Amino acid sequence: MTSETIITGHVKSGIHKLPPWLATALTLLCGVVQPLALAPFNLWPLGFLGLAGFALLLFKSSPGRAFQLSTAFGIGLYGVGASWVYVAINQFGNASWWLAALLTALFVLLLALVFAAPFALCTRLIGHGRLGILLGFPACYLLGEWVRTWFLTGFPWLFIGYGHLSTPLSGWAPVLGVLGVGFLATFSAACLASWAFFMRPSANLWMATVLSLCLWLGGWWLQGISWTRVNSDQPVKVAMVQPNIAQEVKWHPAQAQPTLDLLMQMSEGHWSSDWLIWPEAAVPLTYHTALDFLDEVNRKASDTQTGVITGIIFDERQTRRFYNSLAGFGEALGIYHKQRLVPFGEYVPLESWLRGAIEFFDLPTSYIHRGRDGQSGLQIGDVSIAPSICYEVVYPSLVARGARHRNVLLTVSNDAWFADSIGPLQHLQMAQMRALETGRYLIRSTNNGISAIVDPKGEIVAKSEQFVATTLSGVVYPAYGGTPFMRWGSWPMVVLSGAMLAGLLAARRRFH
């Protein structure tokens, strides 16, 4: 047996010899089907097959070809899955359709290039042999997702693990997090790809396949484990107000008082709740200009022994800074400033160049400053709350760290920016994963839906309809203790993936 046979194995001819245009088109198609595995479609087998096809098409690729194919996959992934960006730019940034399309295309291309980088760098490990597909491909995919949680402040969207929120692999979420679930999914897809590609199954492939089946069975078994202790003797009655204020009028000065009146009107009948939650930036005034109204809310909440939490823009007058914040009144104590900001929506990158160029770069909320790390959460009575505002809930490690010494997750959002696109439904699915990763109830209060209560298993127990002014009530219970993911985050899987690539590199050097 030659060293080449040991490294590559016996393969079926044809796939790695496809014309570049055909290979690129097929890879683009593999990327297009990935968002169909996520909300609102949840067709996870399609995503599974797309990953297997992507792994096959990368086989024996040169660095240049791997970069081309991975970029095509990324364009398909983000072109479909992040298409909602166009809605925000066109409808609420008031950009013409062609300019919105151009900016969206540039955004998708940038994300695709970031997606492609790990595969291009590690192509010689992925593209040669069974172990390259079985180990190199899932390791690269995980490291790529991890990079996208922090590179250029991060865009941790469309992670493949979200598609397995309802499959047995979800049992691994409290242990490994969404990145780890994605790793297991790509490993299983790599096994499928290897069975489709290699002429003679090797011992390695048989072992990998058995391991993959065991991981799925193990996930099913782990679904029955409760990593945290939920205190059923401490029910908390929660009510959420969903005012459904149209984004185009939300910050109009003439709309401020009607909005305040609507919030109070919709809250009537819910002051008997333990907690009353208003969504992100529900109060359309800055904190200090709304003091008279906030004093009224505080008196009402104190009289009824209710904890009120509302989203509001906090104006720090000494430093002339503005923060996207959550503030507590009545029985609720504390204020929280958002730490992870939305580019262009809350701040403008390269501000000196872009500010004022088009209306999209001058949105009313694009002057927000970042809150400091390590803030204390919110407190209502004996229950500590881990808050996150809108975009923050898509950062797995950020939410896990915030939940370590707190009992309930709270996220508020205003998804009106994305109208009736798939973006808000993806956003809700990511919030569900945060509840599962931390073993805590999650409260999601939004301006226009979907508002929801999610249990520690990531399942929705109550939700509202979209695009209606309504209220949502339910009960949550504080949780104590933590999950393995809360303690270790994604680092074990990042280190494992790096070690796998290092081992493949060492093996290649040995046989060459």
Summary of the structure (lengths in Angstrom):
residues: 512
radius of gyration: 24.2
end to end distance: 14.2
largest distance: 82.9
contacts: 1869
relative contact order: 0.12
helix: 54%
strand: 16%
